[in-house]
């Protein structure tokens, strides 16, 4: 038997065992054809009107109505099967099939709405990928009416859903749709003789009356007809998706494997994750084990910056610590999410998928955080894809780390080699010269390394100095290093086309090991250079370099310059700073002549040192000063300052000479803060020994100063002088008046580039000057919660100072009282209270500018 689907001019008969159709699909079609056979016999049989009347005459009125109704239902069901067979036979797209199914089911059952929920075995959830009037929804497979039908496998018909406790009215309230009646039926699929529920069809609100058993029968028939096509489409899409993921993963793996630079790799990983998960953005937080922080690269236009935070902070930190994946469908409903980030950036976070990245040993090395999947929350498939990608990314990151480490070590070694003041020449296992550093080029007077690299030792060390090549051979043979002390090597005054022309040394009878000239006294004998050559006094060492591949040892030659210039430099460095020595040797004594430079001067002094010295005695006083000066000098030198001089228990340092920088003021203030912090640790150690603390004050000023060698022809010092120096000294002393520890001038404050906690204390006229200068107290050496750094106190003090300068004494007193309420120990506020009380009794002159004249140094 065949089914003519098209009639005259139609596509022709379709046999039930049509090739290419699934077995279950063919079975449903056979059933359909069997039903249609009866209808066809009734409809197409050649009956004349008399035959029909005789058949109907045998039926009473009720039986006739029933026959007509049954025949109508059969025709209706047959029509529905024909339509759904036609509509579902030409597509393998799950979304398209579901869209057609819900449309047809709602139409055939005369319902307002239809939803099809499919089962996701990986998450044990039911989800609606397409629904009339609804977006995608997910819920546990046993929840609600649909979940109950799925678990039991039995259909339900409900005429009043609000009377059923399984119904959730929140869905109606959120969508604005009013559900009255409901017909829900499992979708079964027969495979290998086993029936399995693969989903649930739910039809809502019969337009006329309520759902009937005929509707249920029709829905069951439609479900059985659609199940096979739906399952096949799902399998087809799963295979296609798997192949696409595999192809994409291969492309991603190849792309990641081709990138060995860590920063470009991280940017590529973030871009790729966003692409494959169809998300707004992705961030890869990498763990830094040295600081136990997570860091990531942030792009702003063409600029790439780095952000860091503790490895236990936020969602990313939680994922890193626990190793668990977090999938958040609504970020603002999750307590772990910090909305402050969105408020600062203006970006709105909706969904988050955060997953750890593990290395080959199973240790978490990074966290991938993906935001805002387009089209809804992240799914289990997204988690699976991100996990697969993360494993590939971990390998690429490890390779990039190794490459970065090798590159960094290589660059570090290269930098060390080039920064060495001693000449270094390395030779490979084949006796060829591999590397000549800058110092060796300078010492041997070579234009570039090409004049030596690639040549053998026997070719490079020639003539009378063949002993160097022989020494290299001996070191290779024994594996033991050899050293020649204070040998004179001869280098050409003029370079030749072949470069180095060979060292000259005395005859073998006059030389000791490695050609080192010697006599009975063991001292070097003076040598006379040959015409056109200069003597180079050096220590020459030959050291073996084992090859990791065991292909034979290489060698390294180290040449230490012992010429007069180096000896002079070593001697001078004991008495002045390295910068001054380098400048003097480079440009001569004239380089340190008198110049006007802009610099920042720093003065420090120990409070009550006379009393301390009297209590300690001479020996303990010297010990205390040596410990104190060593500590302070380290802080100053670490910030690039020039330690000018010690004046009793005071220190003078200068930032910006003999050459200045844009951040001289910052480095001076940072040095002052560092000195106070170091003194805290210093006093802690003293208190542990039962000794009293040592207090100090610091003054900093920026101005033009005169720098140069100052003194007599027999004894000169490189120092700075001028009003700027004097003001720094006065500011150090003014700390005693205001109860402060660090005072800086308005000139220094104006040059600061970094943020600091400053408080303007006063305008003062120091002794010997007539113009007032604003002074500021630096508070950064104090803890953040210290009362002196309280924003309330600083704001109240600023109001009081403004009122004081405006001659509003009562207002100023109230402000300073508010300041003292926050910080009772504030000496400056008490000082201003006293001044306000004085000026209320004796107002200042009309031309008073608010400045205070300092009468002491």
C-alpha positions in Angstrom: 0.0 0.0 0.0 1.3 3.5 -0.7 0.2 7.0 0.3 -0.5 9.5 -2.4 0.6 12.7 -0.8 0.1 15.0 -3.7 -2.9 13.9 -5.7 -2.9 14.8 -9.4 0.3 16.6 -10.2 1.7 16.0 -6.7 5.0 14.4 -5.8 3.6 10.9 -6.2 3.2 7.9 -3.9 5.6 7.6 -0.9 6.2 3.9 0.1 6.4 3.2 3.8 9.9 1.8 3.5 11.2 4.8 1.7 15.0 4.7 1.7 16.8 7.3 3.8 14.1 7.5 6.5 14.9 6.4 10.1 13.3 3.1 11.2 11.1 4.7 13.8 10.0 7.3 11.3 9.1 4.5 8.8 7.1 2.8 11.6 5.1 5.9 12.3 4.5 6.4 8.6 3.2 2.8 8.2 0.7 3.4 11.1 -0.4 6.6 9.4 -0.9 4.8 6.0 -2.9 2.1 7.7 -5.3 4.8 9.2 -5.5 6.6 5.9 -6.3 3.3 4.1 -9.6 3.1 5.9 -10.4 6.7 5.2 -9.4 6.3 1.6 -11.7 3.2 1.2 -14.6 5.2 2.6 -13.9 8.3 0.6 -12.7 6.9 -2.8 -14.9 3.8 -3.1 -17.3 4.2 -5.9 -20.6 4.5 -3.9 -23.6 5.9 -5.4 -26.0 8.1 -3.4 -28.2 5.1 -2.8 -25.4 3.1 -1.2 -24.6 6.0 1.2 -28.3 6.3 2.1 -28.6 2.6 2.8 -25.5 2.8 5.1 -26.7 5.8 7.0 -30.3 4.4 7.2 -29.0 1.6 9.3 -27.8 4.2 11.9 -30.1 6.1 14.2 -29.6 9.8 14.8 -27.2 9.4 17.7 -25.2 6.8 15.9 -25.0 9.0 12.8 -23.8 12.0 14.8 -21.2 9.8 16.5 -20.1 8.3 13.1 -19.8 11.8 11.7 -17.8 13.0 14.7 -15.4 10.0 14.6 -15.0 10.4 10.9 -14.2 14.2 11.4 -11.7 13.4 14.2 -10.0 10.8 12.0 -9.9 13.2 9.1 -8.5 15.9 11.4 -5.8 13.6 12.8 -5.0 12.4 9.3 -4.7 15.9 8.0 -2.5 16.9 11.0 -0.2 13.9 10.3 0.0 14.7 6.6 0.9 18.3 7.4 3.4 17.6 10.1 5.0 14.8 8.0 5.3 17.3 5.2 6.6 20.1 7.4 9.2 18.0 9.3 10.6 15.9 6.5 12.8 18.6 4.9 14.8 20.0 7.8 17.6 18.8 10.1 17.7 22.0 12.1 16.5 21.5 15.7 15.5 25.2 16.1 13.5 25.1 12.8 11.8 21.8 13.7 10.8 23.1 17.1 9.5 26.3 15.6 7.3 24.4 13.2 6.2 21.9 15.8 5.0 24.5 18.3 3.2 26.4 15.5 1.5 23.3 14.2 0.5 21.9 17.6 -0.9 25.2 18.8 -2.9 25.4 15.5 -4.2 21.9 15.3 -5.3 21.9 19.0 -6.7 25.4 18.7 -4.6 26.6 21.6 -3.1 30.0 22.4 0.4 28.8 23.1 2.6 25.7 22.8 6.0 24.9 24.3 8.3 22.0 23.7 10.8 21.2 26.5 13.8 19.0 25.6 15.8 17.0 28.2 19.5 17.8 28.7 21.0 14.7 30.3 24.2 16.4 31.1 22.6 18.9 33.5 19.4 16.9 34.3 17.3 19.9 33.1 14.4 20.6 30.8 14.9 23.5 28.5 12.8 25.2 25.9 14.9 26.3 22.9 11.8 27.6 21.1 8.5 28.6 22.4 5.7 30.8 21.1 6.1 34.1 23.0 8.8 32.8 25.3 12.6 32.8 25.2 14.9 30.0 26.3 14.2 28.8 29.8 15.8 26.0 31.9 14.7 24.3 35.0 15.3 21.0 36.9 13.8 18.0 35.1 11.5 17.2 38.0 10.1 20.7 38.6 6.6 21.9 37.8 4.0 20.2 35.7 6.3 19.6 32.8 8.9 18.0 35.1 6.2 15.8 36.7 5.1 14.6 33.3 8.7 14.0 32.2 9.5 12.0 35.4 6.2 9.9 35.3 5.9 9.5 31.6 2.1 10.1 31.9 0.2 12.9 30.2 -1.9 15.3 32.2 -4.9 17.5 31.3 -5.6 20.4 33.7 -8.7 22.6 33.2 -7.7 25.1 35.9 -3.9 25.3 36.4 -4.2 27.7 39.4 -5.8 24.9 41.3 -2.8 22.6 40.7 0.0 23.0 43.3 2.6 22.1 40.7 1.9 25.2 38.7 4.1 28.2 39.3 2.1 31.5 38.9 5.3 33.6 39.0 5.8 32.7 35.3 2.5 34.3 34.4 3.3 37.4 36.5 6.7 37.8 34.9 5.4 37.3 31.3 2.0 38.9 31.6 0.4 35.8 30.1 -2.6 34.3 31.9 -2.7 30.5 31.8 -6.1 28.8 32.2 -6.0 25.3 30.9 -3.1 23.0 30.1 -2.4 19.8 28.2 1.0 18.3 28.8 2.3 15.0 27.2 5.8 13.3 27.1 7.6 13.0 23.8 8.8 9.4 23.4 11.3 8.0 21.1 11.7 4.3 20.3 15.2 3.2 19.7 16.5 -0.4 19.7 13.1 -1.6 21.0 13.4 0.7 24.1 11.1 3.7 24.6 12.7 6.8 26.1 11.2 10.2 27.0 13.2 12.8 25.3 11.1 15.8 26.1 7.7 17.2 26.9 5.1 19.0 24.8 2.9 21.5 26.7 -0.2 23.2 25.1 -1.8 26.1 26.9 -5.3 27.7 26.8 -7.8 26.0 24.5 -9.4 28.8 22.6 -13.0 27.2 22.7 -13.9 25.2 25.8 -11.4 22.9 27.4 -9.0 20.2 26.1 -10.6 16.9 25.3 -9.5 13.3 25.1 -9.5 13.7 21.3 -7.0 16.6 21.8 -4.8 14.4 23.9 -5.0 11.6 21.3 -4.1 14.0 18.6 -1.2 15.5 20.6 0.1 12.0 21.3 0.0 11.1 17.6 1.7 14.4 16.7 4.4 13.8 19.3 5.1 10.2 18.1 5.3 11.5 14.5 7.7 14.4 15.4 9.9 12.5 17.9 12.0 10.6 15.3 12.6 13.7 13.2 13.5 15.8 16.3 15.9 13.2 17.6 17.6 12.8 14.2 18.0 16.5 13.9 19.5 16.7 17.4 21.9 14.0 16.6 22.8 15.7 13.3 23.4 19.0 15.0 25.4 17.3 17.7 27.7 15.7 15.1 28.0 18.9 13.2 28.7 20.9 16.3 31.3 18.3 17.5 33.1 18.5 14.1 33.0 22.2 14.1 34.4 22.3 17.6 37.2 19.9 16.7 38.0 21.9 13.6 37.9 25.2 15.6 40.0 23.6 18.4 42.6 22.5 15.8 42.8 26.0 14.4 43.0 27.5 17.8 45.7 25.1 18.9 47.7 25.9 15.8 47.3 29.6 16.4 48.3 29.4 20.0 51.2 27.1 19.3 52.6 29.6 16.9 52.8 32.4 19.5 55.7 32.2 22.0 55.6 35.7 23.4 53.6 35.7 26.6 51.8 39.1 26.3 50.6 38.6 22.7 49.6 35.1 23.6 47.4 36.2 26.5 45.7 38.8 24.3 45.1 36.2 21.6 43.7 33.8 24.2 41.2 36.4 25.5 40.2 37.3 21.9 39.7 33.6 21.0 37.7 32.8 24.1 35.3 35.7 23.4 34.9 34.4 19.8 34.3 30.7 20.4 31.9 31.4 23.3 30.1 34.3 21.6 30.7 36.6 24.5 31.3 40.3 25.0 34.7 40.0 26.5 37.1 37.5 28.2 39.9 38.0 30.7 42.7 35.6 31.6 44.0 36.1 35.1 47.5 34.6 35.5 48.8 33.6 38.9 52.1 35.2 40.0 53.5 32.8 42.7 56.1 35.4 43.8 53.4 37.8 45.1 50.5 35.4 45.3 48.5 37.7 43.0 46.3 37.3 39.9 47.2 39.7 37.1 45.7 40.3 33.7 46.3 42.5 30.7 43.7 45.2 30.1 43.5 47.0 26.7 42.5 50.6 26.3 42.7 51.5 22.7 46.3 50.8 21.6 47.6 50.8 25.2 48.0 47.6 27.1 48.1 47.9 30.9 48.4 45.4 33.7 46.0 45.0 36.6 46.8 43.0 39.8 44.9 41.9 42.9 45.3 39.2 45.7 44.7 35.7 44.5 41.8 35.1 46.9 39.8 38.2 46.0 36.5 38.2 44.1 35.0 35.6 41.9 38.3 34.9 40.0 40.1 34.5 43.3 37.5 32.1 44.6 37.7 30.0 41.4 41.5 30.0 41.6 41.6 28.9 45.3 38.8 26.2 45.0 39.5 25.0 41.5 35.7 24.9 40.8 34.0 26.4 37.8 31.4 29.2 38.5 28.6 29.8 36.0 26.5 32.8 37.0 23.3 33.5 34.9 22.7 36.8 36.7 25.7 38.6 38.1 23.8 41.1 40.2 21.9 38.3 42.0 25.1 36.7 43.1 26.6 38.0 46.4 30.2 37.3 45.2 29.9 39.9 42.4 31.2 43.4 43.1 29.0 45.9 41.3 31.5 48.7 42.0 33.6 47.6 39.1 30.6 48.1 36.7 29.9 51.5 38.3 33.5 52.6 37.7 33.9 51.3 34.2 30.3 52.0 32.9 30.1 48.4 31.7 27.1 46.3 32.6 27.8 42.7 33.6 24.9 40.2 33.1 26.3 36.7 32.9 29.7 35.3 34.1 31.5 32.0 33.3 34.7 31.6 35.4 36.9 28.5 35.1 40.4 27.6 36.4 43.3 26.8 34.1 45.4 23.8 35.2 49.0 22.9 34.2 50.2 19.4 33.5 50.7 18.7 37.2 47.1 19.7 38.0 48.0 23.0 39.6 45.9 26.0 39.0 48.0 28.6 37.0 45.3 30.9 35.8 41.6 31.7 35.7 39.5 32.5 32.6 36.6 34.8 33.2 34.1 35.3 30.3 31.4 38.0 30.5 28.0 38.4 28.8 27.2 35.6 26.4 25.2 36.9 23.5 21.7 35.4 23.5 21.4 34.2 27.1 23.4 32.6 30.0 26.4 30.3 29.5 25.4 26.7 28.9 27.0 23.3 29.7 28.3 23.2 26.2 30.1 26.5 26.8 31.6 25.1 29.9 32.8 22.0 28.0 34.2 24.1 25.2 36.0 26.5 27.6 37.5 23.5 29.5 38.8 22.0 26.3 40.2 25.3 25.2 41.7 26.0 28.6 43.7 22.7 28.4 45.2 23.9 25.1 45.8 27.4 26.4 47.6 25.9 29.5 50.1 24.1 27.2 50.6 27.3 25.2 51.1 29.4 28.3 53.6 26.9 29.7 55.5 27.0 26.4 55.4 30.8 26.4 56.5 30.9 30.0 59.5 28.7 29.3 60.3 30.7 26.2 59.9 34.0 28.2 62.1 32.6 31.0 64.8 31.4 28.5 64.6 34.8 26.7 64.7 36.7 30.0 67.6 34.7 31.3 69.4 35.1 28.0 68.8 38.9 28.1 69.8 39.0 31.7 73.0 37.2 31.0 73.6 39.4 28.0 73.0 42.5 30.1 75.3 41.3 32.9 78.0 40.5 30.4 77.7 43.9 28.7 77.5 45.8 32.0 80.7 44.2 33.3 83.7 46.5 33.6 86.0 43.6 33.0 86.5 42.3 29.5 85.0 38.9 28.7 85.8 36.6 25.8 84.1 33.2 25.4 85.1 30.4 23.2 83.1 27.4 22.1 84.0 23.7 22.1 85.5 24.1 18.6 88.0 26.7 19.8 86.2 29.6 18.0 85.5 32.9 19.7 81.7 33.1 20.4 81.3 36.4 22.4 83.3 39.5 23.1 81.6 42.0 25.5 81.8 45.8 25.3 84.5 46.1 27.9 86.8 43.6 26.0 86.2 45.6 22.8 87.2 48.8 24.6 90.2 47.2 26.3 91.5 45.5 23.1 90.7 48.5 21.0 88.5 46.7 18.5 85.9 48.5 16.4 83.2 45.7 16.8 82.9 42.1 17.8 83.1 41.0 14.2 86.8 41.5 14.3 87.1 38.6 16.9 83.9 36.5 16.8 84.4 33.4 14.7 88.2 33.4 14.8 90.1 30.7 16.7 92.2 31.4 19.7 95.4 30.5 17.9 94.5 32.9 15.1 93.5 35.7 17.5 96.3 35.4 20.1 99.4 35.4 17.8 103.1 36.1 17.8 104.8 36.4 21.1 101.5 36.1 22.9 100.7 32.6 21.6 101.0 31.6 25.3 97.4 32.7 25.7 96.2 30.2 23.1 98.5 27.6 24.8 96.9 28.4 28.2 93.5 27.8 26.7 94.5 24.4 25.4 95.9 23.5 28.8 92.7 24.6 30.6 90.7 22.5 28.1 92.9 19.5 28.9 92.9 19.7 32.7 89.5 21.4 33.2 91.1 23.6 35.8 91.1 27.4 35.7 94.3 29.4 35.5 95.1 33.0 36.4 97.9 35.4 35.5 98.1 38.4 37.8 99.2 41.9 36.7 100.5 41.0 33.3 101.2 43.6 30.7 99.4 43.1 27.4 100.2 45.2 24.4 97.5 46.6 22.2 97.9 48.6 19.0 97.6 52.3 19.0 96.0 52.1 15.6 93.6 49.4 14.6 94.4 47.4 11.5 92.1 45.9 8.9 92.5 42.5 10.6 91.8 44.0 14.0 93.8 42.8 17.0 97.5 42.2 16.1 98.5 40.1 19.1 99.8 40.7 22.6 103.6 41.3 23.2 105.3 40.0 26.3 108.8 39.3 27.5 110.8 36.2 26.7 109.9 32.9 28.2 112.9 33.0 30.5 111.6 36.2 32.0 108.0 35.0 32.6 106.2 32.9 35.1 103.0 31.0 34.6 100.9 32.2 31.7 103.6 34.6 30.6 103.4 36.8 33.7 106.7 38.7 34.1 108.3 38.0 37.4 111.6 38.5 39.3 113.1 37.3 42.6 111.0 39.8 44.5 107.8 38.6 42.9 107.0 42.1 41.7 106.2 43.1 38.2 109.2 44.5 36.3 108.6 47.5 34.1 108.3 46.7 30.4 109.0 48.9 27.4 106.3 48.8 24.8 107.2 48.2 21.2 106.9 51.1 18.8 103.2 51.9 18.0 101.9 49.8 21.0 100.5 50.6 24.4 100.8 48.6 27.5 97.6 47.3 29.1 98.1 46.1 32.7 95.6 43.4 33.5 94.7 40.3 35.5 94.0 37.5 33.0 91.9 34.5 33.9 91.0 31.5 31.8 88.0 29.5 33.1 86.5 26.3 31.6 82.9 26.3 30.5 81.4 22.8 30.4 79.0 22.1 27.6 75.6 20.7 28.6 75.7 18.4 25.6 79.1 17.0 26.6 80.6 17.9 23.3 83.7 19.3 24.9 84.3 22.3 27.2 84.4 25.9 26.1 86.5 28.6 27.7 86.0 32.1 29.1 88.7 34.7 29.3 88.3 37.5 31.9 90.4 40.6 31.5 90.5 42.9 34.5 91.9 46.3 33.7 94.5 47.5 36.2 95.6 50.7 34.5 96.1 53.9 36.4 92.6 55.2 35.6 91.0 52.2 37.2 93.2 52.4 40.3 92.5 56.1 40.5 88.8 55.6 40.2 88.8 52.9 42.9 90.7 55.2 45.3 88.5 58.3 44.6 85.3 56.2 45.1 86.2 55.9 48.7 85.8 59.7 49.2 83.0 60.7 46.9 80.0 59.3 45.2 80.2 57.1 42.1 78.3 59.7 40.0 80.8 62.4 40.9 83.8 60.0 40.2 82.4 59.0 36.8 81.7 62.6 35.8 85.2 63.7 36.9 87.0 60.9 35.1 84.9 61.4 32.0 85.1 65.2 31.6 88.0 66.1 33.9 88.0 68.5 36.8 86.4 71.3 34.8 83.2 69.2 34.8 82.8 69.9 38.5 83.3 73.6 38.3 80.7 76.2 39.4 77.3 75.7 37.8 73.8 76.9 38.6 71.5 73.8 38.8 67.9 73.2 39.9 68.0 70.7 42.7 66.1 69.5 45.7 68.0 69.7 49.0 67.2 67.5 52.0 68.3 68.1 55.7 67.9 65.8 58.6 68.7 66.2 62.3 68.4 64.1 65.5 66.3 65.7 68.2 68.0 66.3 71.5 71.3 64.8 70.3 73.3 66.7 72.9 71.4 65.1 75.8 71.7 61.7 74.1 75.4 62.0 73.7 75.9 63.1 77.3 73.9 60.1 78.5 75.6 57.5 76.3 79.2 58.5 76.5 81.8 58.8 73.7 82.0 55.1 72.5 78.2 54.5 72.5 77.6 57.8 70.8 79.9 57.0 67.9 78.3 53.5 67.6 74.8 55.1 67.5 75.8 57.7 64.9 77.4 55.0 62.7 74.3 52.8 62.8 72.1 55.8 62.2 74.2 57.2 59.3 74.4 53.8 57.7 70.7 53.4 57.8 69.9 56.9 56.5 72.6 56.8 53.8 71.2 53.6 52.4 67.7 55.2 52.0 69.1 58.3 50.3 71.3 56.3 47.9 68.5 53.9 47.0 66.5 56.9 45.9 69.4 58.3 43.8 70.4 61.1 46.1 73.9 62.5 46.5 75.0 62.2 50.1 76.7 65.6 50.4 78.0 65.6 53.9 77.5 64.8 57.6 77.4 67.8 59.9 77.6 66.5 63.4 74.4 64.5 63.8 72.9 66.1 60.7 72.8 64.9 57.1 72.7 66.9 54.0 71.6 65.2 50.7 71.0 66.6 47.3 68.8 65.3 44.5 69.5 66.6 41.0 73.3 67.1 41.0 75.6 66.7 39.1 72.7 65.9 36.7 69.0 66.6 37.2 65.9 64.6 36.5 62.2 65.4 36.3 61.4 63.5 39.5 64.1 64.9 41.8 61.4 66.4 44.2 59.5 63.1 44.3 62.7 61.1 45.0 63.6 63.5 47.8 60.2 63.3 49.5 60.2 59.5 49.1 63.6 59.4 50.7 62.2 61.5 53.6 59.3 59.1 54.0 61.7 56.1 53.8 64.0 57.6 56.4 61.1 58.0 58.9 59.9 54.4 58.2 63.4 53.1 58.7 63.7 55.0 62.0 60.5 53.2 63.1 62.2 49.8 62.7 65.5 51.2 64.2 63.7 52.4 67.3 61.8 49.2 67.6 65.1 47.3 67.9 66.3 49.9 70.5 63.2 49.6 72.6 63.6 45.8 72.6 67.0 46.4 74.2 65.5 48.9 76.7 67.0 51.9 75.0 65.1 55.2 74.4 63.9 56.0 70.9 65.8 58.4 68.6 63.7 61.1 67.0 64.5 63.1 63.9 63.1 65.9 61.6 63.5 66.3 57.9 63.3 69.5 55.8 63.1 69.5 51.9 63.3 72.5 49.5 63.6 72.8 45.7 65.4 75.7 44.2 68.3 76.9 42.0 71.6 76.2 43.8 75.3 76.7 42.9 77.2 73.4 42.6 80.9 72.7 42.2 84.2 72.0 43.8 84.5 74.3 46.8 87.5 74.5 49.1 91.3 75.1 49.0 93.7 73.8 46.4 94.8 71.1 48.9 91.3 70.0 50.0 88.1 70.5 48.0 84.6 69.2 48.3 81.9 68.9 45.6 78.8 70.5 47.2 76.0 73.0 46.7 75.4 76.4 48.3 72.7 79.1 48.1 69.5 80.3 49.6 67.7 77.1 48.6 70.1 75.1 50.8 69.6 77.4 53.7 65.8 77.2 53.5 65.9 73.4 53.6 67.9 73.6 56.8 65.4 76.1 58.3 62.5 73.8 57.4 64.2 70.9 59.2 64.5 73.1 62.3 60.9 74.4 61.9 59.6 70.9 62.6 60.2 71.6 66.3 57.8 74.5 66.2 54.9 72.7 64.5 55.4 69.2 66.0 55.9 67.7 62.6 58.5 65.4 61.2 58.7 66.2 57.5 58.3 69.8 56.2 58.6 70.7 52.5 58.5 74.1 50.8 55.8 75.2 48.4 58.4 75.0 45.6 58.9 71.3 46.3 55.2 70.6 46.7 54.6 72.2 43.2 57.1 69.9 41.6 55.7 66.6 43.0 54.4 64.2 40.3 53.1 61.5 42.6 50.2 61.9 45.1 51.0 62.4 48.8 49.1 63.2 51.9 50.1 66.9 52.5 48.9 69.5 55.0 49.7 73.2 54.5 50.9 74.3 57.9 51.8 78.0 57.5 53.5 80.8 55.5 56.8 81.5 57.2 59.6 84.1 56.8 62.8 82.3 57.8 65.6 84.1 59.6 67.6 86.2 57.1 64.8 86.4 54.5 61.9 88.8 53.9 59.6 86.9 51.6 57.2 84.3 53.1 57.2 80.7 51.9 54.3 78.3 52.3 55.3 75.1 54.1 53.6 71.7 53.9 53.7 68.7 56.3 54.1 65.3 54.6 52.1 62.6 56.5 52.7 59.5 54.3 55.1 57.9 56.8 52.2 57.4 59.2 49.7 54.6 59.1 46.6 55.2 57.0 44.3 55.0 60.1 46.5 57.4 62.1 44.4 60.4 63.4 46.9 62.8 61.8 45.8 61.5 58.3 42.1 61.7 59.0 40.3 63.4 56.1 38.0 65.1 58.7 41.0 66.5 60.6 42.7 67.7 57.4 39.5 69.4 56.2 38.9 71.1 59.5 42.5 72.3 59.7 42.3 73.8 56.2 39.1 75.7 57.2 40.7 76.9 60.3 43.8 78.1 58.4 41.7 79.9 55.9 39.7 81.6 58.7 42.9 82.5 60.5 44.3 84.2 57.4 41.0 86.0 56.9 41.2 87.4 60.6 38.1 85.4 61.5 39.5 84.4 64.9 36.3 82.8 66.4 35.6 80.7 63.3 39.2 79.6 63.2 39.2 78.6 66.9 36.1 76.4 66.3 37.8 74.7 63.4 41.0 74.1 65.3 38.9 72.7 68.2 37.3 70.3 65.7 40.8 69.3 64.6 42.0 68.6 68.1 38.8 66.5 68.8 40.1 64.2 66.0 43.8 64.3 66.9 44.3 65.7 70.5 48.1 65.6 70.0 48.2 68.0 67.0 50.8 70.6 68.0 50.0 72.8 65.0 46.4 73.2 66.0 47.3 74.2 69.5 49.8 76.7 68.2 47.1 78.3 66.0 44.7 78.4 68.9 47.3 80.3 70.9 47.9 82.7 67.9 44.1 83.3 67.5 43.8 84.1 71.2 46.7 86.5 70.9 45.3 88.3 67.8 41.9 88.7 69.3 43.5 90.7 72.0 46.1 92.4 69.8 45.0 92.4 66.2 47.8 92.3 63.6 48.5 95.4 61.5 46.4 96.1 58.4 49.1 95.0 56.0 49.5 91.6 57.7 49.6 88.8 55.1 49.1 85.8 57.4 52.8 84.9 57.4 54.8 84.1 60.6 58.3 85.4 61.1 60.7 82.8 62.4 63.2 84.4 64.8 65.4 81.3 65.3 67.3 79.2 62.8 
